[in-house]
Amino acid sequence: MSTSSRAQGYGFLLIGCVVLIFVGLVTKSWLVGASRGVSVAIGPFGIESCVGDACADVPWGDPRLKLPGDVHVFAILTWLTGLVAMLAAAGYGVLAFRGMRERMPPYGYAIGVFVVTLGVMVVFAVRLYTESGSNASFGWSIVPALGGAIAALVLARRIAAVWPRT
């Protein structure tokens, strides 16, 4: 397989990472928990509380949640860095898929974006978990978010190996 076709394959997969990161960011199941008939799901995009089949969005500052302010700050940072990671993955993915090696920005930019995104996502998840009670656990949304960012990091490094800067 030629280096160009390998880079195109990696580019196509990078575009798939955009979808994974997007799904992880917009869903509210990073941390889920239930207590006294009320279930709560939290994600970077917000909080949802359900009683039976009736669900409602809960504002970040609701005193019943007892979440410190830094959790909300990390939610915003997760959303922003995730958006930048999606843009970087889409940009590098399209350029690699179309074989536009000469237009590819330095790989360190994308790799740095993915590393920072992963760091912020992990800190947000850990802060959620440490502030939660014993009835909470990680939900499914964290898997596509972190998985997409990790895969994007690996794929950016693979493209850099296939198409070294000249």
C-alpha positions in Angstrom: 0.0 0.0 0.0 1.4 3.4 -1.0 2.0 6.1 1.6 -0.6 8.3 -0.1 -3.3 5.7 0.2 -2.4 5.0 3.8 -2.6 8.7 4.6 -6.0 8.8 2.9 -7.2 6.0 5.1 -6.0 7.7 8.2 -7.7 10.9 7.0 -11.0 9.1 6.6 -10.7 7.7 10.1 -9.9 11.1 11.5 -13.2 12.3 10.1 -14.8 9.5 12.0 -13.1 10.7 15.1 -15.0 14.0 14.7 -18.3 12.1 14.9 -17.2 10.3 18.1 -16.0 13.4 19.8 -19.2 15.2 18.9 -21.4 12.4 20.3 -19.4 12.4 23.5 -19.7 16.2 23.9 -23.4 16.7 23.3 -24.7 13.8 25.3 -25.3 14.1 29.1 -24.2 10.7 30.3 -20.6 11.3 31.4 -21.6 10.7 35.0 -25.0 9.1 35.9 -26.5 8.5 39.3 -29.8 8.0 41.1 -31.0 8.7 44.5 -34.5 8.6 46.0 -36.2 8.0 42.7 -34.4 10.8 40.9 -31.8 10.1 38.3 -29.2 12.6 37.2 -27.0 12.6 34.1 -24.2 15.1 33.6 -22.1 16.0 30.6 -20.1 18.9 29.3 -23.2 20.3 27.6 -25.4 20.2 30.7 -27.2 18.4 33.4 -30.5 16.4 33.1 -32.7 15.2 36.0 -35.3 12.6 35.5 -38.2 11.4 37.8 -39.8 8.4 36.1 -40.3 9.3 32.4 -40.3 13.1 33.0 -36.9 14.7 32.4 -35.8 18.3 32.7 -32.6 20.3 32.2 -31.0 21.5 35.4 -28.9 24.7 35.5 -25.3 24.4 36.5 -25.8 26.7 39.5 -28.7 24.7 41.1 -27.9 24.5 44.8 -29.4 21.0 45.1 -26.5 19.6 43.0 -23.8 20.9 45.4 -21.2 21.0 42.6 -18.3 23.4 43.0 -17.8 26.1 40.4 -14.7 24.5 38.9 -16.7 21.6 37.6 -18.7 24.0 35.5 -15.5 25.7 34.3 -14.1 22.3 33.3 -17.4 21.5 31.5 -17.0 24.7 29.5 -13.3 23.9 28.8 -14.2 20.4 27.8 -16.8 21.7 25.3 -14.3 24.3 23.9 -11.3 22.0 23.6 -13.6 19.3 22.2 -14.8 21.7 19.5 -11.2 22.7 18.6 -10.2 19.0 18.5 -13.2 18.3 16.1 -12.0 21.2 13.9 -8.4 20.0 13.9 -9.4 16.4 13.2 -11.7 17.5 10.4 -9.1 19.8 8.9 -6.2 17.3 9.0 -8.6 14.5 8.0 -9.8 16.2 4.9 -6.3 17.3 3.9 -5.0 13.8 4.3 -8.0 12.2 2.6 -7.6 14.5 -0.4 -3.8 13.9 -0.6 -2.9 17.5 0.1 0.4 17.0 1.8 1.8 20.4 0.9 -1.1 22.2 2.6 -0.8 20.2 5.8 0.0 22.4 8.8 2.7 21.2 11.2 1.6 18.0 12.9 2.5 19.3 16.3 -0.4 21.6 16.2 -3.0 18.8 15.9 -1.1 16.6 18.3 -1.0 19.4 20.9 -4.7 20.1 20.5 -5.6 16.4 21.0 -3.3 16.1 24.1 -4.8 19.2 25.7 -8.3 18.0 24.8 -7.6 14.7 26.4 -6.2 16.3 29.5 -9.2 18.6 30.0 -11.7 15.8 29.4 -10.0 13.6 31.9 -9.9 16.3 34.5 -13.6 17.1 33.9 -14.5 13.4 34.3 -12.4 13.0 37.5 -13.8 16.2 39.0 -17.3 14.9 38.3 -16.6 11.6 39.8 -14.8 12.9 42.9 -17.7 15.3 43.6 -20.4 12.7 43.1 -21.9 10.6 45.8 -21.5 6.8 46.1 -24.6 6.3 43.8 -22.9 7.7 40.7 -20.8 6.0 38.0 -19.3 6.9 34.7 -21.8 6.7 31.8 -21.4 5.7 28.2 -20.8 9.2 26.8 -17.3 9.3 28.1 -16.3 6.4 25.9 -16.8 8.0 22.4 -15.4 11.4 23.7 -12.2 10.0 25.1 -12.0 7.3 22.4 -12.4 9.8 19.6 -9.7 12.1 21.0 -7.3 9.2 21.6 -7.9 7.8 18.1 -7.4 11.3 16.6 -4.1 11.6 18.5 -2.9 8.2 17.3 -4.0 8.9 13.7 -2.3 12.3 13.6 0.9 10.6 14.7 0.4 7.9 12.0 -0.1 10.6 9.3 3.1 12.3 10.5 5.0 9.0 10.2 3.6 8.3 6.7 4.1 11.9 5.5 7.1 13.4 7.3 7.6 17.1 7.0 10.2 17.9 4.3 
